[in-house]
Amino acid sequence: MMSLTAKLRAFRDLMKGVTANFYHYYRPHRKGMHNADHWLVWSEISEDDSPYLDNQKTEQVLTGTLDFYTMTEYDARIDTIQEKLQMAPVTRWELVSAGKEEETGLIHYSWSWRM
């Protein structure tokens, strides 16, 4: 069984190449970062239905979210994110929402994932 930290690192590594503006849990507010025109934030949320055999967990299944914020309409990174989600070790994913945020003007895409 793959360890929890190994799964988290695998997801992080899978998404790393989409953008340099890539964060776990939240986007830190450091000087100069407020000018970024896009960023990607991910987090694990909980354990899903994990399989058991002989009263022992055989695999720990995690769920999480992935949020992409962009100023660019039809941003090509959206397709890159979905292509990466299609790759192992992610076993299920879906686009949960997409829309423009009134307050910031950013286009916000949100996915759920399972691995």
N, C-alpha and C positions, 0 to 999 in steps of 0.2 A: 504494500500500500504506500502510495506517495505521501510524504509528510505534508502537513498544512503549509509550512513555510516554503517547501519546494513547489507546491501548487501556486502559491502567491507569486513566487519568483518567476515561474513559468508564464503566468499571465502577464506580469510586468514585462518580461522579455519579449513576449509576443507583440505587445503594443508599442514598445520602446521606439521603433523606427518611424512611427507615424509623424511625430513632431518632437522638437526639442522641448516644447512647452507641455510636458507630461507629468502629472502629479498623482500621488496616492492620497485619497481622502478629501483633500481640498487644495485650492490654488493659493499658495502663500502670497502675501502682499508685501513684496520687497520693492525697493526703489527701482523704477523703470519698468516694472512688470505690468503696470496698469495700462501701458501702451501696446501690449501684445494684441494682435488682431485675431488670434485663435489660441485655444488651449484644450487639453484633454485631461479629464480627471476620472479616476477609477477607484472603486472600493469594493471590498467583499462585504456581504450583508449577513449571510447566515448559512447554515448547513441545510441542504435539501434532503430528499429521501435517499439516504445512503443505503446501499445493499448490505445485508447481513447473511452469514452462512455459519451454521453451528453456533449461534448466539454470539458471533464476533463480527464486527464491522469489517467488510472486505475492501471498502473504498469510502473515503470521505468526499461527499459531493458538495461543492460550494456554489453559492449564488452571489451575484454582485451586480453592480451598475457601472456603466461607462457613459460619461457625458462629454460631448464635444461642443465647444462654443466657437463661433466664427463670425466674422464680419463679411465673409465672402459668400455670395449666393452661388449655389452649385459647386461648393468647395470639393475638389477632387479627393481630399483626405477622407471624406465620407465613404467613398468607394473603397479606399485603402483600409479603413477601419473594418468594413464589412468583409472584405477579403481575408483579413487577419482573423476575424471572428470565425470564419468558415474553416480555419485550420485547427488541427489538434493542438492543444488538449481541450479546447472548448467543445462541449458536447451539444449545447443548445443555446441559442441566442435569438433575440427579437428586438426590433426597433419599437420602443414603447411610445415615444413621442417625438415630435419635431415641430418647431414653431419659432416665431420671432418674439423676443422679449421686449415688451413695451418700454420698460424703464431704461434698458441699456442699448437697445437696438441690435443686440446680438442674436444670431440664429442659433438655437439650442437643440441638439439632437441627443436623445437618451436611449441607451440600449440596456437590456437586462441580459445576463449571461449565466451559464451553468457549466461547471467543469468538475 
